[in-house]
Amino acid sequence: MTFEERSTWVGAIVAIGGFVGYVSALLARAGGGDISEVPFVDLLLIYGIGIPILVTIVGVVVVTAIWHRDGQTKDQRDKAIDRHGEYVGGIVLAALMIAPFGLALAAVDTFWIAHAMYLAFMLSALTGAIVKIVVYRRGF
Amino acid sequence: MGKPTKVTNNIRRLRFDAGEMTQAELADRVAVTRQTVMAIELGRYSPSLELAFQISEVFGVPLEDVFQYPKPGE
């Protein structure tokens, strides 16, 4: 497994972990009440964005340290797979962004617009990572 | 594990003929990862034309001795 593939695995796992962590924190704060009334901005910035970025950095550093003998070369196959994954992820993002756009046009509460956007970003990143992993495993 | 490319190759035999050159050695010679050499050997990745020429250069043989593509109807 190349450095790029391992980094992709880290990104995919962190994307799922970050989402689960954020939703858990949000539900805990809601305490069974109306979730759309919960102040979410700090939780989203911390659990949805901040911690995942930090964990990704730490994860890549750890992966690099464990498999340091394999080096960090990014060759033409890695770049081609990366482009393919980002392309598919971009399509997913464009499609999913229709939802928050529609919610905004319908003047729905900011809570739902923000979460539709967050979900779109998370799912596009996850889809891109999964596509890359599949291509790494099955061929390109 | 499928083979998404129709391009076949003789890299494994050529490595053997070249003093049992390892995949890692070939990878170093053409500046790619060992995993990319392995993917090419297994038919899971079609290298760029430039990389294909570099690989044939390493073995000192013409490109068609390294890579083959089936003729229409085969």
Backbone of each chain as ProteinMPNN parsed JSONL, in Angstrom:
{"seq_chain_A": "MTFEERSTWVGAIVAIGGFVGYVSALLARAGGGDISEVPFVDLLLIYGIGIPILVTIVGVVVVTAIWHRDGQTKDQRDKAIDRHGEYVGGIVLAALMIAPFGLALAAVDTFWIAHAMYLAFMLSALTGAIVKIVVYRRGF", "coords_chain_A": {"N_chain_A": [[0.84, -1.195, 0.0], [0.56, 2.178, -0.908], [1.874, 5.368, 0.264], [0.022, 7.352, -0.374], [-2.344, 5.879, -0.632], [-2.684, 4.947, 1.945], [-3.02, 7.391, 3.255], [-5.412, 8.136, 2.136], [-7.112, 6.24, 3.231], [-6.965, 7.081, 5.891], [-8.218, 9.58, 5.653], [-10.823, 8.791, 4.893], [-11.698, 7.297, 7.102], [-11.545, 9.229, 9.104], [-13.424, 11.062, 8.14], [-15.833, 9.678, 8.49], [-15.696, 9.201, 11.252], [-15.609, 11.826, 12.242], [-18.118, 12.772, 11.498], [-19.826, 11.059, 12.938], [-19.0, 11.739, 15.513], [-19.72, 14.455, 15.627], [-22.548, 14.383, 15.251], [-23.245, 12.874, 17.475], [-22.455, 14.609, 19.534], [-24.171, 16.721, 19.025], [-26.708, 15.554, 19.382], [-26.479, 14.9, 22.048], [-26.366, 17.411, 23.205], [-28.865, 18.334, 22.51], [-30.487, 16.737, 24.015], [-32.836, 15.221, 23.75], [-34.705, 17.051, 23.051], [-36.049, 19.518, 20.71], [-34.123, 19.315, 17.925], [-33.4, 21.223, 16.068], [-33.368, 23.556, 17.437], [-31.108, 23.669, 18.852], [-28.049, 25.233, 19.759], [-25.6, 25.137, 17.394], [-23.284, 25.933, 16.075], [-20.701, 26.138, 17.346], [-20.248, 23.444, 17.96], [-20.241, 22.31, 15.423], [-18.043, 23.561, 14.247], [-16.012, 22.639, 15.912], [-16.282, 19.729, 16.292], [-17.101, 18.9, 13.759], [-15.35, 20.044, 11.934], [-12.814, 21.155, 12.985], [-11.587, 19.163, 14.818], [-11.58, 16.825, 13.091], [-9.746, 17.743, 11.11], [-7.381, 18.05, 12.598], [-7.06, 15.407, 13.536], [-6.734, 14.089, 11.147], [-4.269, 15.136, 10.271], [-2.576, 14.222, 12.354], [-3.023, 11.501, 12.041], [-1.966, 10.984, 9.46], [0.685, 11.611, 9.95], [1.331, 9.64, 11.831], [0.888, 7.312, 10.313], [2.827, 7.716, 8.359], [5.101, 7.546, 9.957], [4.987, 4.919, 10.913], [5.113, 3.366, 8.569], [7.538, 4.201, 7.414], [9.558, 3.264, 5.821], [8.507, 2.823, 3.344], [8.418, 5.23, 2.098], [7.317, 8.449, 0.694], [6.533, 8.757, -1.875], [4.735, 10.114, -4.604], [3.445, 8.959, -7.34], [2.704, 8.757, -10.944], [0.485, 7.054, -11.106], [-0.712, 7.324, -8.576], [-1.418, 10.028, -8.762], [-3.221, 9.978, -10.896], [-5.242, 8.364, -9.854], [-5.983, 9.936, -7.705], [-6.986, 12.199, -9.036], [-9.188, 11.037, -10.315], [-10.768, 10.203, -8.143], [-11.274, 12.691, -6.922], [-12.693, 13.891, -8.938], [-15.06, 12.339, -9.1], [-15.967, 12.778, -6.498], [-16.423, 15.519, -6.69], [-18.573, 15.619, -8.45], [-20.535, 14.41, -6.894], [-20.661, 16.272, -4.838], [-21.612, 18.535, -6.22], [-24.138, 17.619, -6.965], [-25.359, 17.076, -4.474], [-25.391, 19.593, -3.363], [-27.574, 20.797, -4.342], [-29.632, 20.422, -2.59], [-29.208, 22.104, -0.151], [-29.308, 24.501, -1.495], [-31.917, 24.567, -2.45], [-33.226, 24.563, 0.013], [-32.399, 27.01, 1.006], [-33.599, 28.733, -0.825], [-36.186, 28.26, -0.164], [-36.311, 29.518, 2.175], [-35.79, 28.182, 4.572], [-34.985, 27.315, 7.97], [-31.745, 28.303, 9.165], [-30.288, 26.306, 10.426], [-30.935, 23.857, 9.128], [-30.087, 24.342, 6.538], [-27.344, 24.719, 6.89], [-26.646, 22.192, 7.819], [-27.363, 20.566, 5.718], [-25.48, 21.379, 3.876], [-23.141, 20.686, 5.233], [-23.442, 17.911, 5.31], [-23.334, 17.403, 2.581], [-20.679, 18.155, 1.961], [-19.307, 16.322, 3.604], [-20.178, 13.818, 2.624], [-19.335, 13.96, -0.042], [-16.57, 14.075, 0.24], [-16.162, 11.613, 1.467], [-17.151, 9.87, -0.478], [-15.341, 10.379, -2.578], [-13.001, 9.436, -1.372], [-13.631, 6.733, -0.992], [-13.955, 5.896, -3.641], [-11.323, 6.226, -4.553], [-10.001, 4.329, -2.954], [-11.214, 1.951, -3.807], [-10.383, 1.943, -6.477], [-7.641, 1.798, -6.126], [-7.506, -0.783, -5.085], [-8.797, -2.43, -7.006], [-7.902, -1.709, -9.525], [-6.968, 0.391, -12.348]], "CA_chain_A": [[0.0, 0.0, 0.0], [1.386, 3.377, -0.994], [1.613, 6.439, 1.228], [-1.213, 8.026, -0.779], [-3.493, 5.025, -0.314], [-2.853, 4.972, 3.409], [-3.568, 8.71, 3.6], [-6.815, 8.108, 1.726], [-7.806, 5.481, 4.286], [-7.058, 7.971, 7.056], [-9.246, 10.577, 5.348], [-12.149, 8.161, 4.892], [-12.052, 6.938, 8.485], [-11.76, 10.478, 9.841], [-14.682, 11.654, 7.667], [-16.923, 8.965, 9.169], [-15.552, 9.455, 12.685], [-15.98, 13.217, 12.505], [-19.57, 12.875, 11.366], [-20.428, 10.378, 14.095], [-18.688, 12.549, 16.689], [-20.524, 15.677, 15.614], [-23.961, 14.041, 15.47], [-23.359, 12.464, 18.879], [-22.37, 15.814, 20.361], [-25.387, 17.5, 18.773], [-27.822, 14.859, 20.025], [-26.279, 15.011, 23.489], [-26.74, 18.764, 23.605], [-30.318, 18.47, 22.333], [-31.087, 16.084, 25.178], [-34.182, 14.724, 23.46], [-35.567, 18.151, 22.628], [-36.051, 19.87, 19.276], [-32.718, 19.419, 17.53], [-33.165, 22.435, 15.273], [-33.269, 24.689, 18.361], [-29.827, 23.537, 19.554], [-26.931, 26.02, 19.216], [-24.747, 24.106, 16.772], [-22.111, 26.47, 15.373], [-19.451, 25.742, 17.999], [-20.077, 21.993, 17.81], [-19.899, 22.014, 14.025], [-16.663, 24.005, 14.008], [-15.071, 21.809, 16.685], [-16.386, 18.286, 15.989], [-17.292, 18.638, 12.34], [-14.257, 20.555, 11.098], [-11.525, 21.297, 13.677], [-11.008, 17.888, 15.271], [-11.211, 15.983, 11.948], [-8.521, 18.225, 10.455], [-6.256, 17.7, 13.47], [-6.896, 13.947, 13.562], [-6.181, 13.7, 9.847], [-2.841, 15.471, 10.283], [-1.914, 13.278, 13.258], [-3.121, 10.175, 11.425], [-1.006, 10.877, 8.353], [2.022, 11.589, 10.554], [1.508, 8.312, 12.436], [1.011, 6.362, 9.2], [4.147, 7.953, 7.76], [6.131, 7.057, 10.869], [4.923, 3.453, 10.999], [5.574, 2.774, 7.307], [8.508, 5.17, 6.887], [10.425, 2.633, 4.813], [7.847, 2.858, 2.035], [8.579, 6.551, 1.521], [6.103, 9.233, 0.453], [6.486, 9.047, -3.309], [3.431, 10.207, -5.248], [3.771, 8.812, -8.754], [1.633, 9.054, -11.908], [-0.717, 6.275, -10.779], [-1.333, 7.996, -7.437], [-2.025, 11.279, -9.225], [-4.384, 9.643, -11.726], [-6.295, 7.875, -8.951], [-6.425, 11.103, -6.942], [-7.839, 13.008, -9.927], [-10.435, 10.311, -10.54], [-11.553, 10.284, -6.914], [-11.724, 14.077, -6.727], [-13.699, 14.144, -9.979], [-16.321, 11.725, -8.658], [-16.379, 13.53, -5.309], [-16.931, 16.812, -7.151], [-19.915, 15.395, -9.016], [-21.411, 14.158, -5.746], [-20.832, 17.552, -4.147], [-22.483, 19.384, -7.04], [-25.513, 17.094, -6.9], [-25.906, 17.226, -3.121], [-25.537, 21.013, -3.042], [-28.907, 21.232, -4.775], [-30.493, 20.395, -1.397], [-29.151, 23.357, 0.612], [-29.735, 25.591, -2.379], [-33.381, 24.56, -2.396], [-33.637, 24.96, 1.366], [-32.18, 28.461, 1.123], [-34.641, 29.396, -1.62], [-37.445, 28.102, 0.562], [-36.153, 30.282, 3.427], [-35.822, 27.264, 5.715], [-34.09, 27.704, 9.06], [-30.305, 28.181, 8.895], [-29.82, 25.007, 10.944], [-31.081, 22.806, 8.128], [-29.238, 24.683, 5.382], [-25.952, 24.444, 7.284], [-26.419, 20.745, 7.927], [-27.416, 19.978, 4.367], [-24.177, 21.681, 3.281], [-22.149, 19.858, 5.931], [-23.629, 16.545, 4.832], [-22.849, 17.36, 1.187], [-19.21, 18.164, 2.005], [-18.83, 15.076, 4.204], [-20.432, 12.691, 1.719], [-18.494, 14.074, -1.245], [-15.21, 13.681, 0.64], [-16.176, 10.174, 1.724], [-17.296, 9.191, -1.771], [-14.058, 10.494, -3.274], [-12.036, 8.545, -0.715], [-14.018, 5.338, -1.277], [-13.627, 5.641, -5.058], [-9.867, 6.066, -4.644], [-9.619, 3.055, -2.331], [-11.667, 0.887, -4.711], [-9.511, 1.952, -7.661], [-6.337, 1.269, -5.674], [-7.62, -2.224, -4.875], [-9.264, -3.191, -8.176], [-7.17, -1.359, -10.741], [-7.348, 1.655, -12.964]], "C_chain_A": [[0.878, 1.248, 0.0], [1.008, 4.384, 0.097], [0.285, 7.119, 0.911], [-2.442, 7.19, -0.443], [-3.75, 5.017, 1.188], [-3.466, 6.296, 3.858], [-5.05, 8.782, 3.239], [-7.652, 7.353, 2.744], [-7.995, 6.356, 5.523], [-8.184, 8.982, 6.835], [-10.649, 9.996, 5.416], [-12.608, 7.852, 6.317], [-12.356, 8.192, 9.3], [-13.081, 11.136, 9.423], [-15.864, 11.005, 8.376], [-16.899, 9.274, 10.672], [-15.984, 10.861, 13.065], [-17.483, 13.403, 12.452], [-20.268, 12.254, 12.573], [-20.207, 11.203, 15.369], [-19.559, 13.795, 16.769], [-21.989, 15.383, 15.916], [-24.184, 13.624, 16.924], [-23.363, 13.672, 19.795], [-23.651, 16.652, 20.235], [-26.582, 16.877, 19.489], [-27.715, 14.962, 21.547], [-26.701, 16.39, 23.979], [-28.259, 18.955, 23.505], [-31.06, 17.819, 23.507], [-32.511, 15.616, 24.948], [-35.151, 15.809, 23.009], [-35.505, 18.38, 21.131], [-34.622, 20.152, 18.82], [-32.427, 20.709, 16.768], [-33.043, 23.685, 16.144], [-31.919, 24.704, 19.086], [-28.777, 24.466, 18.933], [-25.871, 25.05, 18.662], [-23.421, 24.616, 16.222], [-20.798, 26.026, 16.01], [-19.175, 24.25, 17.839], [-19.626, 21.634, 16.395], [-18.45, 22.394, 13.729], [-15.65, 23.104, 14.703], [-15.086, 20.349, 16.221], [-16.464, 17.986, 14.494], [-16.119, 19.045, 11.471], [-12.899, 20.506, 11.809], [-10.865, 19.98, 14.043], [-10.678, 16.962, 14.089], [-9.942, 16.434, 11.233], [-7.3, 17.826, 11.281], [-5.986, 16.194, 13.457], [-6.314, 13.452, 12.24], [-4.677, 13.958, 9.803], [-2.063, 14.467, 11.142], [-1.892, 11.875, 12.641], [-2.111, 9.979, 10.316], [0.423, 10.828, 8.893], [2.317, 10.203, 11.14], [1.723, 7.256, 11.348], [2.384, 6.487, 8.542], [5.253, 7.379, 8.632], [6.17, 5.533, 10.9], [5.505, 2.798, 9.735], [6.612, 3.677, 6.633], [9.403, 4.578, 5.795], [9.823, 2.71, 3.405], [7.971, 4.221, 1.352], [7.25, 7.252, 1.282], [5.973, 9.6, -1.02], [5.046, 9.079, -3.805], [3.694, 10.139, -6.745], [2.551, 9.046, -9.648], [0.351, 8.289, -11.62], [-1.442, 6.905, -9.592], [-2.064, 9.263, -7.891], [-3.276, 11.014, -10.054], [-5.554, 9.183, -10.854], [-6.859, 9.041, -8.145], [-7.37, 11.964, -7.784], [-9.198, 12.353, -10.127], [-11.351, 10.41, -9.317], [-12.11, 11.68, -6.687], [-12.807, 14.431, -7.738], [-15.055, 13.582, -9.559], [-16.861, 12.465, -7.431], [-16.98, 14.875, -5.684], [-18.331, 16.704, -7.732], [-20.931, 15.197, -7.883], [-21.701, 15.465, -5.015], [-21.802, 18.455, -4.911], [-23.936, 18.928, -6.948], [-26.135, 17.352, -5.53], [-26.127, 18.683, -2.736], [-26.876, 21.579, -3.519], [-29.832, 21.327, -3.554], [-30.399, 21.684, -0.577], [-29.573, 24.573, -0.217], [-31.265, 25.713, -2.342], [-33.898, 25.011, -1.042], [-33.495, 26.456, 1.56], [-33.258, 29.228, 0.358], [-35.99, 29.344, -0.9], [-37.411, 28.809, 1.917], [-36.319, 29.399, 4.667], [-34.799, 27.731, 6.754], [-32.62, 27.407, 8.726], [-29.745, 26.828, 9.331], [-29.834, 23.94, 9.843], [-30.215, 23.083, 6.896], [-27.782, 24.32, 5.692], [-25.682, 22.939, 7.315], [-26.526, 20.034, 6.593], [-26.076, 20.21, 3.664], [-23.08, 20.814, 3.91], [-22.214, 18.409, 5.44], [-23.088, 16.392, 3.409], [-21.323, 17.311, 1.155], [-18.68, 16.823, 2.519], [-18.992, 13.9, 3.232], [-19.584, 12.756, 0.445], [-17.064, 13.664, -0.929], [-15.13, 12.171, 0.83], [-16.284, 9.392, 0.415], [-15.983, 9.213, -2.548], [-13.033, 9.53, -2.702], [-12.349, 7.089, -1.035], [-13.681, 4.976, -2.73], [-12.126, 5.401, -5.212], [-9.435, 4.704, -4.09], [-9.995, 1.881, -3.241], [-10.744, 0.793, -5.929], [-8.117, 1.425, -7.287], [-6.378, -0.242, -5.59], [-7.885, -2.989, -6.17], [-8.522, -2.871, -9.455], [-7.76, -0.144, -11.421], [-6.889, 1.68, -14.404]], "O_chain_A": [[1.811, 1.368, 0.794], [-0.027, 4.264, 0.754], [-0.489, 7.428, 1.817], [-3.464, 7.728, -0.017], [-4.895, 5.073, 1.636], [-4.329, 6.32, 4.736], [-5.842, 9.407, 3.944], [-8.762, 7.767, 3.081], [-9.067, 6.362, 6.127], [-9.004, 9.21, 7.724], [-11.564, 10.635, 5.936], [-13.753, 8.11, 6.686], [-13.303, 8.218, 10.087], [-13.78, 11.704, 10.262], [-16.788, 11.692, 8.812], [-17.928, 9.567, 11.28], [-16.645, 11.065, 14.083], [-18.055, 14.118, 13.276], [-21.179, 12.845, 13.152], [-21.111, 11.346, 16.193], [-20.07, 14.147, 17.832], [-22.601, 16.058, 16.744], [-25.195, 13.981, 17.529], [-24.17, 13.758, 20.721], [-24.141, 17.212, 21.215], [-27.37, 17.578, 20.123], [-28.72, 15.094, 22.245], [-27.317, 16.522, 25.036], [-28.858, 19.654, 24.322], [-32.116, 18.288, 23.931], [-33.315, 15.618, 25.88], [-36.285, 15.518, 22.629], [-34.983, 17.557, 20.379], [-33.993, 21.107, 19.273], [-31.311, 21.225, 16.829], [-32.662, 24.749, 15.656], [-31.621, 25.631, 19.838], [-28.626, 24.49, 17.712], [-25.32, 24.239, 19.406], [-22.526, 23.822, 15.931], [-19.884, 25.589, 15.31], [-18.038, 23.835, 17.614], [-18.761, 20.782, 16.194], [-17.725, 21.661, 13.056], [-14.573, 22.834, 14.171], [-14.062, 19.801, 15.815], [-15.965, 16.963, 14.023], [-15.904, 18.476, 10.401], [-11.952, 19.898, 11.31], [-9.735, 19.704, 13.64], [-9.602, 16.366, 14.075], [-9.149, 15.6, 10.796], [-6.31, 17.329, 10.743], [-4.837, 15.76, 13.377], [-5.509, 12.521, 12.212], [-3.906, 13.109, 9.355], [-1.036, 13.934, 10.722], [-0.889, 11.164, 12.707], [-1.468, 8.932, 10.232], [1.269, 10.101, 8.37], [3.41, 9.664, 10.966], [2.618, 6.418, 11.449], [3.02, 5.486, 8.211], [6.217, 6.8, 8.132], [7.243, 4.929, 10.912], [6.267, 1.833, 9.803], [6.562, 3.888, 5.422], [9.936, 5.302, 4.953], [10.543, 2.669, 2.408], [7.664, 4.354, 0.167], [6.19, 6.726, 1.621], [5.38, 10.62, -1.368], [4.241, 8.205, -3.482], [4.111, 11.123, -7.356], [1.499, 9.476, -9.176], [-0.745, 8.797, -11.856], [-2.668, 7.007, -9.606], [-3.185, 9.533, -7.459], [-4.271, 11.729, -9.935], [-6.702, 9.562, -11.085], [-8.067, 9.125, -7.927], [-8.418, 12.401, -7.309], [-10.231, 13.023, -10.11], [-12.549, 10.666, -9.442], [-13.27, 11.841, -6.307], [-13.731, 15.184, -7.428], [-16.074, 14.267, -9.651], [-18.057, 12.741, -7.337], [-17.944, 15.32, -5.062], [-19.169, 17.584, -7.534], [-22.034, 15.743, -7.913], [-22.837, 15.733, -4.624], [-22.697, 19.061, -4.323], [-24.85, 19.748, -6.865], [-27.281, 17.788, -5.428], [-26.958, 18.978, -1.877], [-27.263, 22.688, -3.151], [-30.702, 22.196, -3.489], [-31.43, 22.31, -0.327], [-30.124, 25.54, 0.308], [-31.819, 26.805, -2.221], [-34.881, 25.746, -0.954], [-34.338, 27.099, 2.185], [-33.767, 30.243, 0.834], [-36.813, 30.252, -1.012], [-38.353, 28.714, 2.704], [-36.905, 29.809, 5.669], [-33.861, 28.46, 6.43], [-32.302, 26.401, 8.093], [-28.849, 26.277, 8.691], [-28.858, 23.213, 9.659], [-29.677, 22.157, 6.288], [-27.088, 23.707, 4.882], [-24.623, 22.477, 6.889], [-25.862, 19.023, 6.362], [-25.594, 19.339, 2.939], [-22.213, 20.282, 3.216], [-21.191, 17.771, 5.189], [-22.464, 15.385, 3.076], [-20.74, 16.521, 0.413], [-17.74, 16.257, 1.961], [-18.076, 13.1, 3.042], [-19.165, 11.724, -0.079], [-16.416, 12.987, -1.727], [-14.166, 11.53, 0.413], [-15.603, 8.385, 0.221], [-15.564, 8.199, -3.107], [-12.29, 8.886, -3.442], [-11.445, 6.302, -1.315], [-13.184, 3.884, -3.007], [-11.709, 4.482, -5.917], [-8.607, 4.016, -4.687], [-9.215, 0.947, -3.427], [-10.373, -0.301, -6.355], [-7.499, 0.69, -8.057], [-5.421, -0.918, -5.968], [-7.296, -4.042, -6.417], [-8.513, -3.682, -10.382], [-8.874, 0.291, -11.126], [-7.113, 2.666, -15.107]]}, "seq_chain_B": "MGKPTKVTNNIRRLRFDAGEMTQAELADRVAVTRQTVMAIELGRYSPSLELAFQISEVFGVPLEDVFQYPKPGE", "coords_chain_B": {"N_chain_B": [[-10.369, -9.482, -7.91], [-10.227, -7.557, -10.669], [-9.153, -7.093, -14.148], [-8.755, -4.226, -15.464], [-7.549, -3.28, -17.767], [-6.68, -3.959, -21.182], [-4.157, -4.21, -21.937], [-1.348, -6.213, -22.062], [1.636, -7.622, -20.585], [5.182, -8.365, -20.387], [6.715, -8.026, -18.193], [7.338, -9.352, -15.818], [8.734, -11.649, -16.692], [10.83, -10.377, -18.027], [12.061, -9.091, -15.905], [12.979, -11.274, -14.538], [14.761, -12.308, -16.394], [16.583, -10.299, -16.332], [18.481, -10.732, -14.327], [16.923, -11.422, -12.132], [15.698, -9.052, -11.277], [14.232, -6.998, -8.822], [10.85, -5.878, -8.094], [10.947, -3.508, -6.716], [13.456, -2.521, -7.409], [13.116, -2.041, -10.144], [11.088, -0.165, -9.942], [12.435, 1.948, -8.7], [14.207, 2.594, -10.75], [12.564, 3.715, -12.689], [11.291, 5.683, -11.363], [8.815, 5.334, -9.91], [6.33, 4.03, -7.591], [6.73, 0.863, -5.867], [4.332, -0.42, -5.757], [3.031, 0.521, -8.0], [4.479, -0.614, -10.084], [3.856, -3.254, -9.551], [1.067, -3.183, -9.964], [1.013, -2.633, -12.696], [2.251, -4.936, -13.712], [0.348, -6.85, -13.032], [-1.672, -6.142, -14.642], [-3.462, -4.232, -13.804], [-3.212, -1.612, -14.123], [-2.683, 0.734, -16.645], [0.252, 1.957, -17.844], [1.527, 5.3, -18.465], [2.452, 6.453, -21.75], [5.01, 7.442, -21.715], [6.1, 6.322, -19.363], [5.943, 3.657, -20.083], [7.819, 3.553, -22.164], [10.094, 4.161, -20.682], [10.275, 1.914, -19.041], [10.729, -0.09, -20.947], [13.177, 0.801, -21.812], [14.775, 0.368, -19.591], [15.029, -2.417, -19.636], [16.221, -2.665, -22.031], [14.979, -3.329, -24.427], [12.714, -3.357, -27.29], [9.619, -1.472, -27.188], [7.356, -3.02, -27.841], [8.145, -5.515, -27.08], [7.786, -5.501, -24.447], [5.206, -4.564, -23.801], [1.946, -5.554, -24.892], [-0.902, -5.399, -27.037], [-4.147, -6.591, -27.652], [-5.115, -7.563, -30.944], [-7.844, -6.298, -32.96], [-10.724, -8.302, -32.65], [-9.486, -10.446, -31.479]], "CA_chain_B": [[-9.59, -8.393, -8.5], [-10.351, -7.583, -12.113], [-8.075, -6.502, -14.935], [-9.459, -3.218, -16.244], [-6.857, -2.928, -19.0], [-6.406, -5.062, -22.105], [-2.716, -4.232, -22.182], [-0.623, -7.27, -21.36], [3.064, -7.288, -20.54], [6.147, -9.427, -20.051], [7.647, -7.426, -17.229], [7.804, -10.35, -14.854], [9.774, -12.461, -17.349], [11.977, -9.508, -18.298], [12.762, -8.888, -14.626], [13.668, -12.536, -14.258], [15.897, -12.38, -17.331], [17.544, -9.244, -15.971], [19.122, -11.066, -13.047], [15.897, -11.412, -11.094], [15.497, -7.693, -10.779], [13.014, -6.912, -8.01], [9.903, -4.814, -8.458], [11.428, -2.278, -6.087], [14.566, -2.006, -8.226], [12.536, -1.479, -11.373], [10.357, 1.047, -9.55], [13.437, 3.005, -8.488], [14.794, 2.979, -12.041], [11.626, 4.508, -13.482], [10.741, 6.698, -10.454], [7.439, 5.134, -9.45], [6.312, 3.185, -6.402], [6.719, -0.584, -6.141], [2.934, -0.81, -5.962], [2.663, 0.83, -9.38], [5.075, -1.677, -10.902], [3.056, -4.462, -9.312], [-0.228, -2.981, -10.633], [1.241, -2.775, -14.146], [2.509, -6.354, -13.977], [-0.888, -7.611, -12.876], [-2.671, -5.652, -15.596], [-4.462, -3.396, -13.138], [-2.941, -0.206, -14.44], [-1.976, 0.977, -17.908], [1.174, 3.078, -17.623], [1.571, 6.317, -19.516], [3.364, 6.087, -22.839], [6.367, 7.794, -21.275], [6.551, 5.307, -18.412], [6.121, 2.415, -20.845], [9.12, 3.653, -22.841], [11.135, 4.103, -19.651], [10.41, 0.516, -18.615], [11.4, -0.841, -22.024], [14.564, 1.28, -21.822], [15.484, -0.32, -18.498], [15.337, -3.786, -20.071], [16.972, -2.606, -23.286], [14.233, -4.016, -25.491], [11.683, -2.49, -27.874], [8.382, -1.336, -26.41], [6.424, -4.123, -28.106], [8.603, -6.714, -26.377], [7.356, -5.368, -23.051], [3.742, -4.442, -23.745], [1.19, -6.013, -26.06], [-2.321, -5.061, -27.036], [-4.787, -7.541, -28.568], [-5.63, -7.036, -32.202], [-9.305, -6.375, -33.019], [-11.253, -9.633, -32.937], [-8.807, -11.473, -30.676]], "C_chain_B": [[-9.653, -8.493, -10.025], [-9.136, -7.02, -12.803], [-8.707, -5.478, -15.87], [-8.773, -2.828, -17.544], [-6.62, -4.158, -19.869], [-4.913, -5.185, -22.4], [-2.085, -5.357, -21.38], [0.864, -6.927, -21.383], [3.9, -8.485, -20.134], [7.132, -8.966, -18.975], [8.203, -8.465, -16.259], [8.944, -11.192, -15.453], [11.03, -11.623, -17.594], [12.771, -9.227, -17.02], [13.58, -10.13, -14.29], [14.919, -12.65, -15.123], [16.983, -11.353, -16.99], [18.12, -9.499, -14.583], [18.166, -11.019, -11.879], [15.784, -10.043, -10.427], [14.189, -7.632, -9.978], [12.099, -5.804, -8.524], [10.379, -3.471, -7.9], [12.57, -1.654, -6.895], [14.045, -1.372, -9.505], [11.812, -0.165, -11.063], [11.314, 2.224, -9.355], [13.986, 3.52, -9.819], [13.869, 3.892, -12.85], [10.85, 5.514, -12.622], [9.24, 6.57, -10.207], [7.489, 4.271, -8.197], [6.315, 1.709, -6.817], [5.299, -1.058, -6.426], [2.474, -0.537, -7.387], [3.244, -0.207, -10.325], [4.248, -2.95, -10.774], [1.71, -4.357, -10.04], [-0.085, -3.134, -12.146], [1.424, -4.244, -14.494], [1.23, -7.181, -13.96], [-1.988, -7.144, -13.828], [-3.755, -4.806, -14.965], [-4.249, -1.918, -13.416], [-2.178, -0.117, -15.75], [-1.05, 2.165, -17.709], [1.055, 4.098, -18.745], [2.565, 5.855, -20.581], [4.817, 6.343, -22.429], [6.922, 6.737, -20.316], [6.795, 3.976, -19.123], [7.478, 2.422, -21.561], [10.266, 3.549, -21.834], [11.368, 2.659, -19.201], [11.129, -0.303, -19.691], [12.869, -0.457, -22.119], [15.393, 0.576, -20.743], [15.913, -1.72, -18.933], [16.105, -3.826, -21.39], [16.308, -3.342, -24.423], [13.204, -3.047, -26.077], [10.393, -2.51, -27.05], [7.452, -2.532, -26.587], [6.891, -5.447, -27.51], [8.164, -6.69, -24.915], [5.834, -5.373, -22.959], [3.111, -4.923, -25.044], [-0.266, -5.583, -25.901], [-3.011, -5.962, -28.046], [-5.3, -6.87, -29.833], [-7.151, -7.141, -32.194], [-9.769, -7.774, -33.4], [-10.61, -10.724, -32.126], [-9.524, -11.673, -29.342]], "O_chain_B": [[-9.152, -9.465, -10.592], [-8.206, -6.532, -12.161], [-9.151, -5.834, -16.961], [-9.362, -2.11, -18.352], [-6.39, -5.256, -19.362], [-4.469, -6.143, -23.032], [-2.265, -5.444, -20.165], [1.291, -6.039, -22.12], [3.393, -9.477, -19.61], [8.248, -9.475, -18.88], [9.389, -8.453, -15.927], [9.972, -11.416, -14.814], [12.15, -12.095, -17.396], [13.998, -9.136, -17.05], [14.715, -10.043, -13.823], [15.989, -13.034, -14.65], [18.153, -11.534, -17.327], [18.231, -8.583, -13.768], [18.537, -10.627, -10.773], [15.778, -9.91, -9.203], [13.165, -8.157, -10.414], [12.514, -4.923, -9.278], [10.227, -2.432, -8.542], [12.648, -0.435, -7.049], [14.486, -0.291, -9.897], [11.906, 0.808, -11.811], [11.04, 3.344, -9.787], [14.202, 4.719, -9.994], [14.339, 4.743, -13.606], [9.882, 6.119, -13.082], [8.495, 7.547, -10.281], [8.562, 3.83, -7.786], [5.96, 1.355, -7.942], [5.082, -1.971, -7.223], [1.636, -1.26, -7.926], [2.575, -0.634, -11.266], [3.977, -3.634, -11.761], [1.262, -5.322, -10.659], [-0.961, -3.7, -12.801], [0.83, -4.742, -15.45], [1.053, -8.093, -14.768], [-3.095, -7.681, -13.822], [-4.846, -4.672, -15.52], [-5.035, -1.077, -12.981], [-1.168, -0.792, -15.948], [-1.518, 3.269, -17.433], [0.55, 3.8, -19.828], [3.402, 4.985, -20.339], [5.72, 5.571, -22.751], [8.071, 6.313, -20.444], [7.741, 3.257, -18.801], [8.193, 1.419, -21.561], [11.287, 2.92, -22.11], [12.506, 2.235, -19.005], [12.016, -1.102, -19.391], [13.711, -1.286, -22.466], [16.557, 0.238, -20.957], [17.025, -2.156, -18.635], [16.58, -4.88, -21.813], [16.979, -3.914, -25.282], [12.859, -2.045, -25.45], [10.127, -3.459, -26.312], [6.838, -3.004, -25.629], [6.116, -6.401, -27.441], [8.169, -7.716, -24.234], [5.25, -6.091, -22.147], [3.651, -4.733, -26.133], [-0.78, -5.429, -24.793], [-2.537, -6.099, -29.174], [-5.843, -5.766, -29.799], [-7.7, -7.989, -31.491], [-9.269, -8.361, -34.359], [-11.133, -11.838, -32.08], [-9.1, -12.497, -28.531]]}, "name": "protein", "num_of_chains": 2, "seq": "MTFEERSTWVGAIVAIGGFVGYVSALLARAGGGDISEVPFVDLLLIYGIGIPILVTIVGVVVVTAIWHRDGQTKDQRDKAIDRHGEYVGGIVLAALMIAPFGLALAAVDTFWIAHAMYLAFMLSALTGAIVKIVVYRRGFMGKPTKVTNNIRRLRFDAGEMTQAELADRVAVTRQTVMAIELGRYSPSLELAFQISEVFGVPLEDVFQYPKPGE"}
